[in-house]
Amino acid sequence: MANALREHFSEHGSTPLHLVLGRGGPNLVRGMSALRDTCDSLGLPYRLFGFDSDISEVIQYARRADTWMQSGGRAQVAARIGARDAQSHTASA
C-alpha cells in the first residue's frame, strides 16, 4: 500500500486524502512503519489500527474522517500538501 501511494503521487500528483488502515498479520510492525513513513513524507493525515482494534472502531473512525473530508478537510489537506485542485478527486474518491 505504501508503494502504491508513492507511485500514485509520482504519476498523478498530490491527492488530498485521509488514510485509515486496519492491519494485522505477521508483518504488522514493518507494514505499519512503512505506511507511517510514507504518509509522513507525503504530508497525509492518517490513523493506523492494529490487530487489537475492533473493526467497528475502525469503521466509526473512517466515517468521522469521511465526514471531516467532505466538510472542508479535503481543502485543508490539499493546501497542506500543495495539491492543485482539491475538488478534482472528489468524484473518484
Buried (B, 14 or more C-beta within 10 A) or exposed (E): EBEEBEEBBEEEBBBBBBBBBBBEEEEEEEBBEBBBEBBEEBBBBBBBBEEEBEEEEBEEBBEEBBEBBEEEBBBBBBEEBEBEEBEEBEEEE
